Amino acid sequence: METSEKVVAVIMVGGPTKGTRFRPLSFNTPKPLFPLAGQPMVHHPISACKKIQNLAQIYLVGFYEEREFALYVSSISYELKLPVRYLKEDKPHGSAGGLYYFRDIIMEDNPSHIFLLNCDVCCSFPLSSMLEAHRRYGGIGTMLVIKVSAESASQFGELVADPITNELLHYTEKPETFVSNLINCGVYIFTPDIFNAIEDVSMNREGRANLRRVSSFEALQSATRTLPSDFVRLDQDILSPLAGKKQLYTYETMDFWEQIKTPGMSLKCSELYLAQFRYTSPHLLASGDGKRNPTVVGDVYIHPSAKVHPSAKIGSNVSISANVRVGAGVRLIHCIILDDVEIKENGLVINSIVGWKSSIGRWSRVQADGDYNAKLGTTILGEAVIVEDEVVVINSIVLPHKTLNVSVQEEIIL
């Protein structure tokens, strides 16, 4: 690889209208900054980018207000000694359109390759091996793919790839009938030629809009015609038309992959990332045998500022954020405890997410059965919820600033 070659990464973070399924947790923090395994969601793709050779810049593209990302962007740039910059779209442009909207900034360093990652996917981001494969293929783009069960494939973009050359032959977004058990992971690498492909879609759309004579066939297709010319979707507008033209290729990951759409899935993804820390960041994992430190079982993250009583037992799959206080005899299993939470003596938390500044009383239980896909499979306490002593909360969602003095089960507490 020539040393002059530079690479940039673009991470799509979406906007406040996108994370609606993530409520009540997205009320007071942008979803990309929600902590998984103790690190903001977007931190995981960023730290994977850090490992790419000759990486010049990381751009976060979305339509959150800049002030929501300012603090995080400056601290992560300093921590990684790498320029990370937030670019705010004036309105949603679609994943390809957003890339194109900022093309001049993205091309400032004259990169030979552009990584494009979605912030709400959880995987091992094998970017360096993907780049190697992309160079071998010689196309304009390579996408990360994974094999899933036939039942779940239809929720995603299904694709057919040549088993020998790995060329993308056919791509369809959320098909009605079974196409393939290979799905798109939302992680791509492109050469700058991608900008020409996006421009072609925009120009064609403008051309069609200017025809104005509407045949009956065109009227049927008016759904696609109403899209503004600068709104370009990567999947339907770029991947599908370019499939089978020796321009797009696939790289299959054998590791884990999940999409982080709901709070329940964030608990699952936190677990996957904690397990990955064993190999990538073992220093982030807590240990303890109950003498001076709490007993730790399995993979656990405890923020340095948290105070956990030595008689507590923590794990597996627990992450504890800043300034959390955990009392004597507390048991935590499969949970995310956010900043400034207090869990009093002998409290129990299982399969739950406990929101910022909440407090859980003595001998209280906050728990769920842990079905990641069920709406109430994970108990969620919003910000500043108070669970009084000896109260049991099971399979429920509690909105911010509520006080619970009676037990609840299978309820949404508004």
Disulfide bonds with the S-S distance in Angstrom:
none
